[in-house]
Amino acid sequence: MKKIGSFMAVIGILAVVMNYLDRVPTLLMWIYNWGDTVAWAIKIGLIVVGGALYFLSPKEEEEMQETAPTESKEE
Protein backbone atom coordinates (compact mmCIF):
# COMPACT_ATOMS: atom_id res chain seq x y z
CA MET A 1 0.00 0.00 0.00
CA LYS A 2 2.93 2.31 0.54
CA LYS A 3 3.80 2.20 -3.15
CA ILE A 4 0.25 3.07 -4.22
CA GLY A 5 0.03 5.85 -1.64
CA SER A 6 3.33 7.38 -2.59
CA PHE A 7 2.41 7.19 -6.29
CA MET A 8 -0.90 8.98 -5.66
CA ALA A 9 0.72 11.68 -3.52
CA VAL A 10 3.51 12.29 -6.04
CA ILE A 11 1.02 12.54 -8.92
CA GLY A 12 -1.07 15.03 -6.93
CA ILE A 13 1.94 17.17 -6.03
CA LEU A 14 3.20 16.98 -9.60
CA ALA A 15 -0.20 18.14 -10.87
CA VAL A 16 -0.20 21.14 -8.51
CA VAL A 17 3.35 22.18 -9.46
CA MET A 18 2.80 21.64 -13.17
CA ASN A 19 -0.42 23.70 -13.02
CA TYR A 20 1.64 26.74 -12.00
CA LEU A 21 3.98 26.13 -14.93
CA ASP A 22 1.01 25.94 -17.34
CA ARG A 23 1.69 22.27 -18.03
CA VAL A 24 -0.74 19.48 -17.27
CA PRO A 25 0.24 15.82 -16.90
CA THR A 26 -1.55 13.80 -19.57
CA LEU A 27 -2.65 11.34 -16.89
CA LEU A 28 -4.72 14.07 -15.23
CA MET A 29 -5.94 16.01 -18.28
CA TRP A 30 -9.50 14.70 -17.79
CA ILE A 31 -9.98 16.44 -14.41
CA TYR A 32 -10.03 19.86 -16.08
CA ASN A 33 -13.24 18.97 -17.99
CA TRP A 34 -15.29 19.94 -14.92
CA GLY A 35 -13.54 23.23 -14.16
CA ASP A 36 -10.78 24.48 -11.91
CA THR A 37 -12.58 23.94 -8.60
CA VAL A 38 -13.19 20.25 -9.22
CA ALA A 39 -9.65 19.85 -10.58
CA TRP A 40 -8.21 21.37 -7.38
CA ALA A 41 -10.43 19.12 -5.26
CA ILE A 42 -9.21 16.03 -7.13
CA LYS A 43 -5.55 17.09 -6.85
CA ILE A 44 -5.84 17.80 -3.13
CA GLY A 45 -7.75 14.54 -2.68
CA LEU A 46 -4.94 12.63 -4.41
CA ILE A 47 -2.38 14.16 -2.08
CA VAL A 48 -4.42 13.54 1.09
CA VAL A 49 -5.52 9.99 0.26
CA GLY A 50 -2.05 9.08 -1.02
CA GLY A 51 -0.41 10.43 2.13
CA ALA A 52 -2.92 8.59 4.32
CA LEU A 53 -2.28 5.31 2.49
CA TYR A 54 1.45 5.80 2.81
CA PHE A 55 1.57 6.72 6.49
CA LEU A 56 -1.21 4.46 7.75
CA SER A 57 -0.19 1.29 5.95
CA PRO A 58 1.31 -1.43 8.13
CA LYS A 59 5.04 -1.67 8.31
CA GLU A 60 6.51 -4.10 5.82
CA GLU A 61 8.35 -6.92 7.50
CA GLU A 62 11.86 -7.55 6.31
CA GLU A 63 12.76 -11.05 5.30
CA MET A 64 15.29 -12.52 7.65
CA GLN A 65 17.84 -14.90 6.28
CA GLU A 66 18.42 -17.98 8.33
CA THR A 67 22.02 -18.76 9.01
CA ALA A 68 23.57 -21.82 10.57
CA PRO A 69 24.63 -21.34 14.16
CA THR A 70 28.31 -20.83 14.60
CA GLU A 71 30.12 -23.17 16.93
CA SER A 72 32.79 -21.70 19.10
CA LYS A 73 35.74 -23.91 19.95
CA GLU A 74 36.87 -23.50 23.49
CA GLU A 75 40.15 -25.06 24.51
Phi and psi in degrees as a GROMACS rama.xvg file:
@    title "Ramachandran Plot"
@    xaxis  label "Phi"
@    yaxis  label "Psi"
@TYPE xy
-64.3811  -36.1404  LYS-2
-67.2028  -42.5243  LYS-3
-65.094  -44.5993  ILE-4
-62.2344  -43.7201  GLY-5
-67.5282  -36.9414  SER-6
-62.1723  -45.1599  PHE-7
-63.3886  -43.9914  MET-8
-65.2988  -41.4504  ALA-9
-65.99  -41.2502  VAL-10
-63.3653  -41.1334  ILE-11
-63.8443  -45.4198  GLY-12
-65.52  -41.3104  ILE-13
-60.4162  -40.3437  LEU-14
-65.4442  -38.2102  ALA-15
-67.1128  -46.0992  VAL-16
-65.8337  -44.4999  VAL-17
-67.0721  -26.9938  MET-18
-63.241  -38.3117  ASN-19
-71.7864  -20.6002  TYR-20
-96.004  10.2365  LEU-21
58.2965  34.9425  ASP-22
-124.566  144.139  ARG-23
-126.722  128.158  VAL-24
-61.9085  136.646  PRO-25
-63.1583  -24.913  THR-26
-65.282  -29.5953  LEU-27
-111.456  17.5789  LEU-28
-62.7716  -32.7178  MET-29
-66.9993  -22.1779  TRP-30
-73.0378  -17.4183  ILE-31
-83.0906  -2.54603  TYR-32
-66.8524  -26.3611  ASN-33
-99.6907  3.6276  TRP-34
107.857  172.382  GLY-35
-70.5423  -36.468  ASP-36
-64.0468  -45.953  THR-37
-67.6442  -37.3276  VAL-38
-62.6445  -43.1941  ALA-39
-64.3705  -39.7753  TRP-40
-63.1103  -40.9825  ALA-41
-67.6558  -41.8925  ILE-42
-64.2715  -44.8882  LYS-43
-65.9967  -38.4067  ILE-44
-62.3596  -40.4515  GLY-45
-60.6058  -42.9162  LEU-46
-66.4006  -45.9273  ILE-47
-67.9194  -48.4584  VAL-48
-67.2517  -39.882  VAL-49
-63.1849  -42.7995  GLY-50
-64.9784  -39.5168  GLY-51
-64.8128  -43.3697  ALA-52
-62.9225  -38.1806  LEU-53
-68.8037  -49.0159  TYR-54
-81.4198  -24.3221  PHE-55
-98.2766  -1.83276  LEU-56
-74.6801  148.249  SER-57
-65.0136  152.681  PRO-58
-67.5871  134.647  LYS-59
-76.4783  131.508  GLU-60
-82.2241  136.553  GLU-61
-82.4224  142.403  GLU-62
-76.0921  129.729  GLU-63
-99.0736  133.84  MET-64
-88.353  131.692  GLN-65
-82.4988  132.716  GLU-66
-121.793  153.752  THR-67
-71.3345  141.756  ALA-68
-66.1345  142.347  PRO-69
-89.7526  136.684  THR-70
-98.9725  128.59  GLU-71
-95.7287  135.668  SER-72
-98.2294  114.461  LYS-73
-103.551  136.62  GLU-74
